[in-house]
């Protein structure tokens, strides 16, 4: 007989849905920032204020990185499409 433990060790799981497409960069920047920076509910007010300012800076850096990655990927895909002779599709992709 094989038995399985109910505790899979995966940790918490988050589920988020969207309509008509994937999540935007702001969503992902918030998710990443929340995973990187947590602030204790018991933190002193001045420590909490500094931590919130730090969290905002992390969010802005992550968001900038995500947007840069998206732009870079679109450029790469555009070049691939042009090499394959799909110039019109490449132009449409760059307009997005």
N, C-alpha and C positions, 0 to 999 in steps of 0.2 A: 504494500500500500504506500502510495506517495502522498505526502502532506505538504501543503504550502502555507507559509506564514502570511497573514493578512498585511503585515507591514512590509511594503516593497522597498522601503528605503529611498524612494525617489524625492521625498520632501514635498513641499506644497506645489500644487499645480494651479496655474491661472488660465482661465478661458476667457477670451474676448472675441466678440463677433463684429463683423462690419457688413454694411450693405454696399453692393455694387463695386466691389474691389477690396484690396487689402488695406491695411492700416497705414496712415500717413507717418512721415518722419517724426512729428511731434509725439505721437503715441509711442513709437519705439524709443525715442530719446528719454521719455518719462520712465518707461519700463527699465531701461538700462541704468538710468540714474538712481531709481529706487533700489535696484539690486546692488549698486555700488555704495550708496550713502544711506544709512539709516540713522535716525535721530531718536534717542531715548525719550519717552514721554516724561521721564523723571528728571530730565536735564534742567539745570538752572536756566532762568530766562536769558541771561547774557550768553551762555554757552549755546542755547537753542538758536538765538539770533545769529551767532557766528556760523553755526552748522547750516542753518537755512540759506545764508549767503553763499556758503561753500557749495551746497547742493545746487543752487541756481547757476553757479559758475560751471559746475560739472555738467549740468543739463545743457548749457549753451555750447560747451566744447563737444559733447556727444552729438547734439543736433547738427552742428557744423560738420562734424565728421560724417554723419549719415548722409547729409545733403551732398557733400563732396563725393562720397562713394556712389551715390545714385547718378550724379552728373558724369562721373568717370565711366561708370558702366554703360550709360547711354552713348557716350562717345565711342567706347569700344564696340558696342553693338552696331552703331552707325558705320564704323569703318568696316566691320565684317560684312554688313549688308552691301556696302559700296563695292567691296572686292568681289562679291558674288553677282554684281550687276543690278542690284535692287536699289537704284539711286532714289527713286520716289519714296520707297519705304524708309530709307535712311533719312531723307529730308523730313518726313512726317515724324519720325522718332525724335529728331533733334528739336522739333517744335514743341514737344510735350514738356 
